[in-house]
Amino acid sequence: MSPATATAQPAAPPAATAGPRAIAGPTLGRLVRVELRKASDTRSGRWLLAVATLVAAVVAIAIPIAVPQEDVVLSDVVQLALLPYLVLLPIIGILLVTSEWSQRTALATFALVPDRRRVVVAKVIAALALTFAGLAIGLLAAVASTAVGGGEGAWNLSAGELGQAVLAGVINMLWGLGFGLLLRSPAAAIVAYFALPTVFTVLGELISSLRSTWDWLDLNVPFMAISELRASGDDWWQLLTAGTIWIVLPLVIGTALLLRREVK
């Protein structure tokens, strides 16, 4: 009897070699939290936030003491209480969008988050979150001051005026962010943010023949009306034209330059 012939079994296919697992990048929410921490962890950021809050508190305490009861009106108190935030918060925004270049962390940041657009979006959201938080504190200070020092007719603040107060903070923050993204240097952006609009306004006042046209190019014109809670009519159209020049263009150009810039 011949030996049994073993039936050949098909060879098992080789196990597929597992490739490197894709590592998910940080979520937008996490990036926003990181940017908020950057804004508050630095000494300059903490001092600016503390000074703005301290000035708002001083205003809230001083108004019931220094102003007669019949003259205390919530809309006026809101303007004064929000002023320190309108002035100082944009500086924090500038420091936030220039931090990668001033602190030489751009290489690490963009290595962890290659899509630079997400970094820019996170910075803008964080800056606006700080703006809303600051405005909320200022509004609470104004309400407390009015409650202590105001009379029966003191609670005079319409929804439109409240919206203008919030809009003023958003405009100022985006204004500062635009300069920061465009110049990428904290010192240059802060100087430009305060100096260039002022010089532009002065030129418009000096050249009387251009004044009617200048109002449509000077963002300070509609911004003053909005920050004083009295914007109407042409102020909104002037905000559209001047805001395109002073806010939209710097934000767009600055973001485009950041996306194309070589990081070393």
C-alpha atoms as an extended CHARMM CRD file, in Angstrom:
* protein
*
       264  EXT
         1         1  MET       CA              0.0000000000        0.0000000000        0.0000000000  PROA      1               0.0000000000
         2         2  SER       CA              1.4630000000        3.3370000000       -0.9990000000  PROA      2               0.0000000000
         3         3  PRO       CA              1.8330000000        6.0420000000        1.6260000000  PROA      3               0.0000000000
         4         4  ALA       CA             -1.0620000000        8.5210000000        1.8220000000  PROA      4               0.0000000000
         5         5  THR       CA             -0.4450000000       11.7020000000        0.0260000000  PROA      5               0.0000000000
         6         6  ALA       CA             -1.0130000000       14.7580000000        2.2160000000  PROA      6               0.0000000000
         7         7  THR       CA             -3.4240000000       17.2520000000        0.7830000000  PROA      7               0.0000000000
         8         8  ALA       CA             -1.6630000000       20.5670000000        0.2700000000  PROA      8               0.0000000000
         9         9  GLN       CA             -3.2590000000       23.3650000000        2.2440000000  PROA      9               0.0000000000
        10        10  PRO       CA             -3.1880000000       26.8980000000        0.8400000000  PROA      10              0.0000000000
        11        11  ALA       CA             -0.7360000000       29.1110000000        2.6400000000  PROA      11              0.0000000000
        12        12  ALA       CA             -2.2780000000       31.7400000000        4.8930000000  PROA      12              0.0000000000
        13        13  PRO       CA             -1.8990000000       35.2640000000        3.5270000000  PROA      13              0.0000000000
        14        14  PRO       CA              0.7090000000       37.2990000000        5.3310000000  PROA      14              0.0000000000
        15        15  ALA       CA             -0.6910000000       39.5920000000        7.9560000000  PROA      15              0.0000000000
        16        16  ALA       CA             -1.0780000000       43.1250000000        6.7010000000  PROA      16              0.0000000000
        17        17  THR       CA              1.5590000000       45.3990000000        8.0400000000  PROA      17              0.0000000000
        18        18  ALA       CA             -0.0870000000       47.9890000000       10.2170000000  PROA      18              0.0000000000
        19        19  GLY       CA              0.8160000000       51.4750000000        9.1050000000  PROA      19              0.0000000000
        20        20  PRO       CA              1.3560000000       54.3640000000       11.4490000000  PROA      20              0.0000000000
        21        21  ARG       CA             -1.8420000000       55.4390000000       13.1580000000  PROA      21              0.0000000000
        22        22  ALA       CA             -3.0900000000       58.8800000000       12.2070000000  PROA      22              0.0000000000
        23        23  ILE       CA             -2.9020000000       61.1650000000       15.1850000000  PROA      23              0.0000000000
        24        24  ALA       CA             -5.8470000000       63.5010000000       15.4110000000  PROA      24              0.0000000000
        25        25  GLY       CA             -4.9000000000       67.1110000000       15.8850000000  PROA      25              0.0000000000
        26        26  PRO       CA             -6.2650000000       69.1900000000       18.7420000000  PROA      26              0.0000000000
        27        27  THR       CA             -9.8890000000       70.2150000000       18.4270000000  PROA      27              0.0000000000
        28        28  LEU       CA            -10.8700000000       73.8230000000       17.8580000000  PROA      28              0.0000000000
        29        29  GLY       CA            -12.2400000000       74.0190000000       21.3890000000  PROA      29              0.0000000000
        30        30  ARG       CA             -8.9220000000       72.8950000000       22.8090000000  PROA      30              0.0000000000
        31        31  LEU       CA             -7.0510000000       75.4250000000       20.6600000000  PROA      31              0.0000000000
        32        32  VAL       CA             -9.3330000000       78.1870000000       21.9410000000  PROA      32              0.0000000000
        33        33  ARG       CA             -8.6670000000       77.1430000000       25.5450000000  PROA      33              0.0000000000
        34        34  VAL       CA             -4.9290000000       77.1900000000       24.8580000000  PROA      34              0.0000000000
        35        35  GLU       CA             -5.1650000000       80.7050000000       23.4040000000  PROA      35              0.0000000000
        36        36  LEU       CA             -7.2210000000       81.9080000000       26.3730000000  PROA      36              0.0000000000
        37        37  ARG       CA             -4.5860000000       80.5030000000       28.6920000000  PROA      37              0.0000000000
        38        38  LYS       CA             -1.8780000000       82.2830000000       26.7010000000  PROA      38              0.0000000000
        39        39  ALA       CA             -3.7380000000       85.5780000000       27.0680000000  PROA      39              0.0000000000
        40        40  SER       CA             -4.0730000000       85.2830000000       30.8380000000  PROA      40              0.0000000000
        41        41  ASP       CA             -0.8610000000       83.4500000000       31.7470000000  PROA      41              0.0000000000
        42        42  THR       CA              1.5460000000       86.1420000000       30.5860000000  PROA      42              0.0000000000
        43        43  ARG       CA              2.4440000000       88.9750000000       32.9300000000  PROA      43              0.0000000000
        44        44  SER       CA              1.3490000000       91.6370000000       30.4350000000  PROA      44              0.0000000000
        45        45  GLY       CA             -2.0110000000       89.9450000000       29.8530000000  PROA      45              0.0000000000
        46        46  ARG       CA             -2.7190000000       89.6140000000       33.5710000000  PROA      46              0.0000000000
        47        47  TRP       CA             -1.7950000000       93.2380000000       34.2220000000  PROA      47              0.0000000000
        48        48  LEU       CA             -3.9380000000       94.5690000000       31.3800000000  PROA      48              0.0000000000
        49        49  LEU       CA             -6.9570000000       92.5540000000       32.5310000000  PROA      49              0.0000000000
        50        50  ALA       CA             -6.3910000000       93.6080000000       36.1460000000  PROA      50              0.0000000000
        51        51  VAL       CA             -5.9900000000       97.2960000000       35.2780000000  PROA      51              0.0000000000
        52        52  ALA       CA             -9.1330000000       97.3280000000       33.1160000000  PROA      52              0.0000000000
        53        53  THR       CA            -11.1670000000       95.6770000000       35.8760000000  PROA      53              0.0000000000
        54        54  LEU       CA             -9.7190000000       97.9740000000       38.5390000000  PROA      54              0.0000000000
        55        55  VAL       CA            -10.5390000000      101.1170000000       36.5450000000  PROA      55              0.0000000000
        56        56  ALA       CA            -14.0830000000       99.8640000000       35.9020000000  PROA      56              0.0000000000
        57        57  ALA       CA            -14.4900000000       99.2290000000       39.6410000000  PROA      57              0.0000000000
        58        58  VAL       CA            -13.1590000000      102.6970000000       40.5030000000  PROA      58              0.0000000000
        59        59  VAL       CA            -15.6310000000      104.2550000000       38.0510000000  PROA      59              0.0000000000
        60        60  ALA       CA            -18.4820000000      102.2520000000       39.5490000000  PROA      60              0.0000000000
        61        61  ILE       CA            -17.5570000000      103.3780000000       43.0670000000  PROA      61              0.0000000000
        62        62  ALA       CA            -16.8610000000      107.0100000000       42.1580000000  PROA      62              0.0000000000
        63        63  ILE       CA            -20.0890000000      107.7390000000       40.2770000000  PROA      63              0.0000000000
        64        64  PRO       CA            -22.4920000000      107.3840000000       43.2590000000  PROA      64              0.0000000000
        65        65  ILE       CA            -20.1260000000      109.5430000000       45.3150000000  PROA      65              0.0000000000
        66        66  ALA       CA            -19.3350000000      112.2930000000       42.8060000000  PROA      66              0.0000000000
        67        67  VAL       CA            -22.4810000000      112.5290000000       40.6570000000  PROA      67              0.0000000000
        68        68  PRO       CA            -25.8500000000      113.8430000000       41.9040000000  PROA      68              0.0000000000
        69        69  GLN       CA            -28.5220000000      111.1590000000       42.0510000000  PROA      69              0.0000000000
        70        70  GLU       CA            -30.7110000000      112.7860000000       39.3940000000  PROA      70              0.0000000000
        71        71  ASP       CA            -27.7950000000      112.7830000000       36.9080000000  PROA      71              0.0000000000
        72        72  VAL       CA            -26.9380000000      109.0850000000       37.2350000000  PROA      72              0.0000000000
        73        73  VAL       CA            -28.2510000000      107.3320000000       34.1070000000  PROA      73              0.0000000000
        74        74  LEU       CA            -27.3700000000      103.7380000000       33.2360000000  PROA      74              0.0000000000
        75        75  SER       CA            -26.5210000000      104.4910000000       29.5960000000  PROA      75              0.0000000000
        76        76  ASP       CA            -23.9580000000      107.1050000000       30.6780000000  PROA      76              0.0000000000
        77        77  VAL       CA            -22.5100000000      104.8560000000       33.3770000000  PROA      77              0.0000000000
        78        78  VAL       CA            -22.1500000000      102.0150000000       30.8580000000  PROA      78              0.0000000000
        79        79  GLN       CA            -20.0490000000      104.2140000000       28.5790000000  PROA      79              0.0000000000
        80        80  LEU       CA            -17.6670000000      105.0760000000       31.4150000000  PROA      80              0.0000000000
        81        81  ALA       CA            -17.4590000000      101.5600000000       32.8550000000  PROA      81              0.0000000000
        82        82  LEU       CA            -16.7060000000       99.9660000000       29.4770000000  PROA      82              0.0000000000
        83        83  LEU       CA            -14.0780000000      102.5250000000       28.4590000000  PROA      83              0.0000000000
        84        84  PRO       CA            -11.0830000000      100.7630000000       30.1020000000  PROA      84              0.0000000000
        85        85  TYR       CA            -12.0080000000       97.5070000000       28.3820000000  PROA      85              0.0000000000
        86        86  LEU       CA            -12.4190000000       99.2240000000       25.0180000000  PROA      86              0.0000000000
        87        87  VAL       CA             -8.9300000000      100.6850000000       25.3500000000  PROA      87              0.0000000000
        88        88  LEU       CA             -6.9700000000       97.7980000000       26.8860000000  PROA      88              0.0000000000
        89        89  LEU       CA             -8.5420000000       94.5760000000       25.5850000000  PROA      89              0.0000000000
        90        90  PRO       CA             -7.3950000000       95.1570000000       21.9670000000  PROA      90              0.0000000000
        91        91  ILE       CA             -3.8070000000       95.2630000000       23.2480000000  PROA      91              0.0000000000
        92        92  ILE       CA             -4.3020000000       91.7580000000       24.6550000000  PROA      92              0.0000000000
        93        93  GLY       CA             -5.6700000000       90.7220000000       21.2620000000  PROA      93              0.0000000000
        94        94  ILE       CA             -2.5910000000       92.1150000000       19.5260000000  PROA      94              0.0000000000
        95        95  LEU       CA             -0.2900000000       90.2660000000       21.9240000000  PROA      95              0.0000000000
        96        96  LEU       CA             -2.2970000000       87.0970000000       21.3250000000  PROA      96              0.0000000000
        97        97  VAL       CA             -1.9900000000       87.0670000000       17.5230000000  PROA      97              0.0000000000
        98        98  THR       CA              1.6780000000       88.1130000000       17.5680000000  PROA      98              0.0000000000
        99        99  SER       CA              2.8090000000       85.7120000000       20.3080000000  PROA      99              0.0000000000
       100       100  GLU       CA              4.1170000000       83.0420000000       17.9010000000  PROA      100             0.0000000000
       101       101  TRP       CA              6.5140000000       85.5570000000       16.3570000000  PROA      101             0.0000000000
       102       102  SER       CA              7.4650000000       87.5700000000       19.4470000000  PROA      102             0.0000000000
       103       103  GLN       CA              8.1030000000       84.4480000000       21.5670000000  PROA      103             0.0000000000
       104       104  ARG       CA              9.5180000000       82.3680000000       18.6830000000  PROA      104             0.0000000000
       105       105  THR       CA              7.0110000000       79.5560000000       19.1450000000  PROA      105             0.0000000000
       106       106  ALA       CA              5.6810000000       79.5760000000       15.5660000000  PROA      106             0.0000000000
       107       107  LEU       CA              7.6160000000       76.4520000000       14.5670000000  PROA      107             0.0000000000
       108       108  ALA       CA              6.2280000000       74.4130000000       17.4730000000  PROA      108             0.0000000000
       109       109  THR       CA              2.6860000000       75.7610000000       17.0890000000  PROA      109             0.0000000000
       110       110  PHE       CA              2.4120000000       75.1290000000       13.3630000000  PROA      110             0.0000000000
       111       111  ALA       CA              4.1040000000       71.7330000000       13.6530000000  PROA      111             0.0000000000
       112       112  LEU       CA              1.3870000000       70.6280000000       16.0820000000  PROA      112             0.0000000000
       113       113  VAL       CA             -1.3590000000       72.3310000000       14.0560000000  PROA      113             0.0000000000
       114       114  PRO       CA             -0.2760000000       72.3690000000       10.3870000000  PROA      114             0.0000000000
       115       115  ASP       CA             -3.5220000000       74.0280000000        9.2810000000  PROA      115             0.0000000000
       116       116  ARG       CA             -2.6840000000       77.5920000000       10.2520000000  PROA      116             0.0000000000
       117       117  ARG       CA             -6.2120000000       78.7590000000        9.5450000000  PROA      117             0.0000000000
       118       118  ARG       CA             -7.4070000000       76.8300000000       12.6060000000  PROA      118             0.0000000000
       119       119  VAL       CA             -4.8530000000       78.6580000000       14.7430000000  PROA      119             0.0000000000
       120       120  VAL       CA             -6.0530000000       82.0310000000       13.4430000000  PROA      120             0.0000000000
       121       121  VAL       CA             -9.7060000000       81.1120000000       14.0300000000  PROA      121             0.0000000000
       122       122  ALA       CA             -8.9000000000       79.9510000000       17.5690000000  PROA      122             0.0000000000
       123       123  LYS       CA             -7.0990000000       83.2210000000       18.3200000000  PROA      123             0.0000000000
       124       124  VAL       CA            -10.0090000000       85.3060000000       17.0110000000  PROA      124             0.0000000000
       125       125  ILE       CA            -12.5590000000       83.2950000000       19.0180000000  PROA      125             0.0000000000
       126       126  ALA       CA            -10.4290000000       83.5590000000       22.1650000000  PROA      126             0.0000000000
       127       127  ALA       CA            -10.0080000000       87.3150000000       21.6960000000  PROA      127             0.0000000000
       128       128  LEU       CA            -13.7560000000       87.8020000000       21.2180000000  PROA      128             0.0000000000
       129       129  ALA       CA            -14.4530000000       85.6240000000       24.2720000000  PROA      129             0.0000000000
       130       130  LEU       CA            -12.2040000000       87.9030000000       26.3260000000  PROA      130             0.0000000000
       131       131  THR       CA            -14.0470000000       90.8930000000       24.8850000000  PROA      131             0.0000000000
       132       132  PHE       CA            -17.4630000000       89.5600000000       25.9030000000  PROA      132             0.0000000000
       133       133  ALA       CA            -16.1750000000       88.6420000000       29.3590000000  PROA      133             0.0000000000
       134       134  GLY       CA            -14.7080000000       92.1170000000       29.8700000000  PROA      134             0.0000000000
       135       135  LEU       CA            -17.8780000000       93.8110000000       28.6280000000  PROA      135             0.0000000000
       136       136  ALA       CA            -19.9710000000       91.6510000000       30.9610000000  PROA      136             0.0000000000
       137       137  ILE       CA            -17.8630000000       92.7070000000       33.9460000000  PROA      137             0.0000000000
       138       138  GLY       CA            -18.1050000000       96.3510000000       32.8980000000  PROA      138             0.0000000000
       139       139  LEU       CA            -21.8780000000       96.0990000000       32.4960000000  PROA      139             0.0000000000
       140       140  LEU       CA            -22.2340000000       94.4960000000       35.9290000000  PROA      140             0.0000000000
       141       141  ALA       CA            -20.1650000000       97.3170000000       37.4260000000  PROA      141             0.0000000000
       142       142  ALA       CA            -22.3900000000       99.8770000000       35.6790000000  PROA      142             0.0000000000
       143       143  VAL       CA            -25.5690000000       98.2020000000       36.9370000000  PROA      143             0.0000000000
       144       144  ALA       CA            -24.2250000000       98.0640000000       40.4970000000  PROA      144             0.0000000000
       145       145  SER       CA            -23.1850000000      101.7090000000       40.3600000000  PROA      145             0.0000000000
       146       146  THR       CA            -26.5820000000      102.7700000000       39.0100000000  PROA      146             0.0000000000
       147       147  ALA       CA            -28.4010000000      100.7220000000       41.6570000000  PROA      147             0.0000000000
       148       148  VAL       CA            -26.4710000000      102.4800000000       44.4260000000  PROA      148             0.0000000000
       149       149  GLY       CA            -26.3770000000      106.0270000000       43.0890000000  PROA      149             0.0000000000
       150       150  GLY       CA            -29.3140000000      106.3410000000       40.6810000000  PROA      150             0.0000000000
       151       151  GLY       CA            -32.8360000000      107.6080000000       41.1420000000  PROA      151             0.0000000000
       152       152  GLU       CA            -36.1560000000      106.5270000000       39.6660000000  PROA      152             0.0000000000
       153       153  GLY       CA            -35.3070000000      107.4430000000       36.0700000000  PROA      153             0.0000000000
       154       154  ALA       CA            -31.7890000000      106.0500000000       36.1420000000  PROA      154             0.0000000000
       155       155  TRP       CA            -32.5100000000      102.7520000000       34.3550000000  PROA      155             0.0000000000
       156       156  ASN       CA            -32.4450000000      104.2330000000       30.9010000000  PROA      156             0.0000000000
       157       157  LEU       CA            -30.7330000000      101.7710000000       28.5520000000  PROA      157             0.0000000000
       158       158  SER       CA            -32.4740000000      100.3940000000       25.4790000000  PROA      158             0.0000000000
       159       159  ALA       CA            -31.6940000000       97.0930000000       23.7830000000  PROA      159             0.0000000000
       160       160  GLY       CA            -30.2720000000       99.0390000000       20.8440000000  PROA      160             0.0000000000
       161       161  GLU       CA            -27.9110000000      100.9570000000       23.1110000000  PROA      161             0.0000000000
       162       162  LEU       CA            -26.8050000000       97.7430000000       24.7980000000  PROA      162             0.0000000000
       163       163  GLY       CA            -26.1420000000       96.2220000000       21.3790000000  PROA      163             0.0000000000
       164       164  GLN       CA            -24.0490000000       99.2360000000       20.4020000000  PROA      164             0.0000000000
       165       165  ALA       CA            -21.9930000000       98.8910000000       23.5830000000  PROA      165             0.0000000000
       166       166  VAL       CA            -21.2080000000       95.2610000000       22.7390000000  PROA      166             0.0000000000
       167       167  LEU       CA            -20.5400000000       96.1180000000       19.0890000000  PROA      167             0.0000000000
       168       168  ALA       CA            -18.0500000000       98.8060000000       20.1290000000  PROA      168             0.0000000000
       169       169  GLY       CA            -16.0330000000       96.1910000000       22.0130000000  PROA      169             0.0000000000
       170       170  VAL       CA            -16.0970000000       93.7790000000       19.0660000000  PROA      170             0.0000000000
       171       171  ILE       CA            -15.0350000000       96.5030000000       16.6130000000  PROA      171             0.0000000000
       172       172  ASN       CA            -12.1210000000       97.5710000000       18.7730000000  PROA      172             0.0000000000
       173       173  MET       CA            -10.9110000000       93.9990000000       19.2760000000  PROA      173             0.0000000000
       174       174  LEU       CA            -11.0990000000       93.1170000000       15.5670000000  PROA      174             0.0000000000
       175       175  TRP       CA             -9.3620000000       96.4110000000       14.7880000000  PROA      175             0.0000000000
       176       176  GLY       CA             -6.4480000000       95.4340000000       17.0080000000  PROA      176             0.0000000000
       177       177  LEU       CA             -6.3560000000       91.8540000000       15.6970000000  PROA      177             0.0000000000
       178       178  GLY       CA             -6.0940000000       93.1670000000       12.1410000000  PROA      178             0.0000000000
       179       179  PHE       CA             -3.0230000000       95.2530000000       12.9630000000  PROA      179             0.0000000000
       180       180  GLY       CA             -1.4930000000       92.3410000000       14.8750000000  PROA      180             0.0000000000
       181       181  LEU       CA             -1.9320000000       89.8390000000       12.0390000000  PROA      181             0.0000000000
       182       182  LEU       CA             -0.6950000000       92.3140000000        9.4480000000  PROA      182             0.0000000000
       183       183  LEU       CA              2.4470000000       93.4940000000       11.2630000000  PROA      183             0.0000000000
       184       184  ARG       CA              3.2200000000       90.4230000000       13.4630000000  PROA      184             0.0000000000
       185       185  SER       CA              5.2430000000       92.6220000000       15.8370000000  PROA      185             0.0000000000
       186       186  PRO       CA              3.6150000000       93.5330000000       19.1730000000  PROA      186             0.0000000000
       187       187  ALA       CA              5.2940000000       96.9360000000       19.4690000000  PROA      187             0.0000000000
       188       188  ALA       CA              4.6590000000       97.9380000000       15.8500000000  PROA      188             0.0000000000
       189       189  ALA       CA              1.0530000000       96.7390000000       15.9370000000  PROA      189             0.0000000000
       190       190  ILE       CA              0.2350000000       98.5460000000       19.1990000000  PROA      190             0.0000000000
       191       191  VAL       CA              1.7800000000      101.8010000000       17.9670000000  PROA      191             0.0000000000
       192       192  ALA       CA             -0.0080000000      101.4970000000       14.6210000000  PROA      192             0.0000000000
       193       193  TYR       CA             -3.3190000000      100.6850000000       16.3190000000  PROA      193             0.0000000000
       194       194  PHE       CA             -3.2400000000      103.8690000000       18.3870000000  PROA      194             0.0000000000
       195       195  ALA       CA             -1.3600000000      106.2130000000       16.0410000000  PROA      195             0.0000000000
       196       196  LEU       CA             -2.5760000000      105.5700000000       12.4870000000  PROA      196             0.0000000000
       197       197  PRO       CA             -6.3360000000      106.0460000000       13.0730000000  PROA      197             0.0000000000
       198       198  THR       CA             -5.6230000000      109.1840000000       15.1160000000  PROA      198             0.0000000000
       199       199  VAL       CA             -3.3870000000      110.6600000000       12.4100000000  PROA      199             0.0000000000
       200       200  PHE       CA             -5.9930000000      109.7820000000        9.7870000000  PROA      200             0.0000000000
       201       201  THR       CA             -8.7110000000      111.5600000000       11.7750000000  PROA      201             0.0000000000
       202       202  VAL       CA             -6.5440000000      114.6560000000       12.2890000000  PROA      202             0.0000000000
       203       203  LEU       CA             -5.8030000000      114.8440000000        8.5630000000  PROA      203             0.0000000000
       204       204  GLY       CA             -9.5120000000      114.7240000000        7.8350000000  PROA      204             0.0000000000
       205       205  GLU       CA            -10.1040000000      117.6240000000       10.2200000000  PROA      205             0.0000000000
       206       206  LEU       CA             -7.2850000000      119.6930000000        8.7290000000  PROA      206             0.0000000000
       207       207  ILE       CA             -8.2460000000      119.2280000000        5.0700000000  PROA      207             0.0000000000
       208       208  SER       CA            -11.7320000000      120.6890000000        4.9980000000  PROA      208             0.0000000000
       209       209  SER       CA            -12.2740000000      119.9530000000        1.2940000000  PROA      209             0.0000000000
       210       210  LEU       CA            -12.0000000000      116.2210000000        1.9970000000  PROA      210             0.0000000000
       211       211  ARG       CA            -14.0720000000      116.1460000000        5.1640000000  PROA      211             0.0000000000
       212       212  SER       CA            -17.3060000000      114.8840000000        3.6130000000  PROA      212             0.0000000000
       213       213  THR       CA            -15.4850000000      112.0320000000        1.8710000000  PROA      213             0.0000000000
       214       214  TRP       CA            -13.1640000000      111.3950000000        4.8180000000  PROA      214             0.0000000000
       215       215  ASP       CA            -16.0670000000      110.4720000000        7.1030000000  PROA      215             0.0000000000
       216       216  TRP       CA            -16.6990000000      107.4090000000        4.9390000000  PROA      216             0.0000000000
       217       217  LEU       CA            -13.0550000000      106.3110000000        5.2390000000  PROA      217             0.0000000000
       218       218  ASP       CA            -12.3770000000      107.1640000000        8.8920000000  PROA      218             0.0000000000
       219       219  LEU       CA            -13.4800000000      104.3660000000       11.2200000000  PROA      219             0.0000000000
       220       220  ASN       CA            -13.2450000000      106.6840000000       14.2210000000  PROA      220             0.0000000000
       221       221  VAL       CA            -16.3190000000      108.5800000000       12.9770000000  PROA      221             0.0000000000
       222       222  PRO       CA            -18.8460000000      105.7160000000       13.2070000000  PROA      222             0.0000000000
       223       223  PHE       CA            -16.9710000000      104.1320000000       16.1140000000  PROA      223             0.0000000000
       224       224  MET       CA            -17.3860000000      107.2460000000       18.2640000000  PROA      224             0.0000000000
       225       225  ALA       CA            -21.1080000000      107.2860000000       17.5280000000  PROA      225             0.0000000000
       226       226  ILE       CA            -21.4070000000      103.5950000000       18.4090000000  PROA      226             0.0000000000
       227       227  SER       CA            -19.3090000000      103.8160000000       21.5850000000  PROA      227             0.0000000000
       228       228  GLU       CA            -21.4340000000      106.7780000000       22.7120000000  PROA      228             0.0000000000
       229       229  LEU       CA            -24.5700000000      104.6670000000       22.0390000000  PROA      229             0.0000000000
       230       230  ARG       CA            -26.0160000000      107.1490000000       19.5340000000  PROA      230             0.0000000000
       231       231  ALA       CA            -25.3280000000      105.5630000000       16.1220000000  PROA      231             0.0000000000
       232       232  SER       CA            -28.0090000000      105.9960000000       13.4610000000  PROA      232             0.0000000000
       233       233  GLY       CA            -28.4820000000      106.5310000000        9.7410000000  PROA      233             0.0000000000
       234       234  ASP       CA            -25.2240000000      107.1520000000        7.9040000000  PROA      234             0.0000000000
       235       235  ASP       CA            -23.1590000000      105.9010000000       10.8540000000  PROA      235             0.0000000000
       236       236  TRP       CA            -23.9430000000      102.3060000000        9.8740000000  PROA      236             0.0000000000
       237       237  TRP       CA            -23.0090000000      102.8260000000        6.2270000000  PROA      237             0.0000000000
       238       238  GLN       CA            -19.8170000000      104.5880000000        7.2760000000  PROA      238             0.0000000000
       239       239  LEU       CA            -19.0500000000      101.6270000000        9.5290000000  PROA      239             0.0000000000
       240       240  LEU       CA            -19.4240000000       99.3420000000        6.5060000000  PROA      240             0.0000000000
       241       241  THR       CA            -17.0620000000      101.3170000000        4.2550000000  PROA      241             0.0000000000
       242       242  ALA       CA            -14.4760000000      102.3420000000        6.8510000000  PROA      242             0.0000000000
       243       243  GLY       CA            -14.6450000000       98.9570000000        8.5810000000  PROA      243             0.0000000000
       244       244  THR       CA            -13.7760000000       97.2550000000        5.3030000000  PROA      244             0.0000000000
       245       245  ILE       CA            -10.6150000000       99.3760000000        5.0530000000  PROA      245             0.0000000000
       246       246  TRP       CA             -9.4920000000       99.2960000000        8.6860000000  PROA      246             0.0000000000
       247       247  ILE       CA            -10.7060000000       95.8670000000        9.8470000000  PROA      247             0.0000000000
       248       248  VAL       CA            -11.5790000000       93.4780000000        7.0090000000  PROA      248             0.0000000000
       249       249  LEU       CA             -8.5890000000       94.2010000000        4.7520000000  PROA      249             0.0000000000
       250       250  PRO       CA             -5.9410000000       93.9500000000        7.5240000000  PROA      250             0.0000000000
       251       251  LEU       CA             -7.5090000000       90.7120000000        8.7890000000  PROA      251             0.0000000000
       252       252  VAL       CA             -7.6420000000       89.1630000000        5.3090000000  PROA      252             0.0000000000
       253       253  ILE       CA             -4.1880000000       90.3350000000        4.1940000000  PROA      253             0.0000000000
       254       254  GLY       CA             -2.5970000000       89.4790000000        7.5420000000  PROA      254             0.0000000000
       255       255  THR       CA             -4.1000000000       85.9850000000        7.5000000000  PROA      255             0.0000000000
       256       256  ALA       CA             -2.9850000000       85.4330000000        3.8940000000  PROA      256             0.0000000000
       257       257  LEU       CA              0.5690000000       86.4810000000        4.7560000000  PROA      257             0.0000000000
       258       258  LEU       CA              0.5980000000       84.1910000000        7.7940000000  PROA      258             0.0000000000
       259       259  LEU       CA             -0.5570000000       81.2280000000        5.6980000000  PROA      259             0.0000000000
       260       260  ARG       CA              2.1950000000       81.8120000000        3.1270000000  PROA      260             0.0000000000
       261       261  ARG       CA              5.0320000000       82.7980000000        5.4280000000  PROA      261             0.0000000000
       262       262  GLU       CA              7.8930000000       80.3460000000        5.8310000000  PROA      262             0.0000000000
       263       263  VAL       CA              8.3860000000       79.3330000000        9.4520000000  PROA      263             0.0000000000
       264       264  LYS       CA             11.9900000000       78.8270000000       10.5450000000  PROA      264             0.0000000000
